[in-house]
Amino acid sequence: MFLFRKKAEMPSAADALPGRPTPIPTADRHYVNGNPLKGPFPAGIESVVLGLGCFWGAERRFWQVPEGVFVTAVGYAGGYTPNPTYEEVCSGRTGHNEVVLVAFDPAVLPLEALLRIFFESHDPTQGMRQGNDVGTQYRSGIYTSDDGQRRTAQAVRDAYAGALKSKGFPDVTTEIVPLDTFYYAEAYHQQYLAKNPGGYCGLGGTGVSCPVGVGVPA
């Protein structure tokens, strides 16, 4: 219980690891679709950063969306340590979450529909964990780029919270905060399950439909 509690406690800024001033090396292009991982993205493409457990399976869920996703990338956000490594994030001493950057075309895939995929792909009521993956880096989170995204995220979260409550689930714990910095993860993590099809994927939803974004491919 003590180990679980320590993994589930956010460090303070003063206690966080110092990190480093320069970014860690990563890939340049998406292993699956060949698009550039880093912006600036083409005109009309927006991006949002999402945390929903181990980022290997989470990223695959979004690059497999049939239409509207330009590129995905895994990384770290929501904490204190600049340019962290995977090992540092896993230590629980950075405050960062394992996240997926999704660059998408809102004319094809509106943010509401994208967030439906997000909420239905994990259990947003578990706090600092997803299933057997325990730690602050596995928390549910939406990291927004502007006020419009924040309002949309809050509306979708509230709608799904009501749907979950009606099925007996506890309160939704998804944090919605402005994105400070998205730190790209190491090259080997990018599109990991495309390179390693038999790799670990802990992604799993609640089985409850999110009552927005109707028409999103399953």
Sequence and secondary structure as in RCSB ss.txt:
>XXXX:A:sequence
MFLFRKKAEMPSAADALPGRPTPIPTADRHYVNGNPLKGPFPAGIESVVLGLGCFWGAERRFWQVPEGVFVTAVG
YAGGYTPNPTYEEVCSGRTGHNEVVLVAFDPAVLPLEALLRIFFESHDPTQGMRQGNDVGTQYRSGIYTSDDGQR
RTAQAVRDAYAGALKSKGFPDVTTEIVPLDTFYYAEAYHQQYLAKNPGGYCGLGGTGVSCPVGVGVPA
>XXXX:A:secstr
 HHHHHHTS   TTTS    SS     SB TTT  BSSS   TT EEEEEEESSHHHHHHHHHT SSSEEEEEEE
EESSS SS  HHHHHTT S  EEEEEEEE TTTS HHHHHHHHHHTS TTSSSEETTEESGGG EEEEESSHHHH
HHHHHHHHHHHHHHHHTT      EEEE    EE  GGGTTHHHH TTS       S   SSSTT   
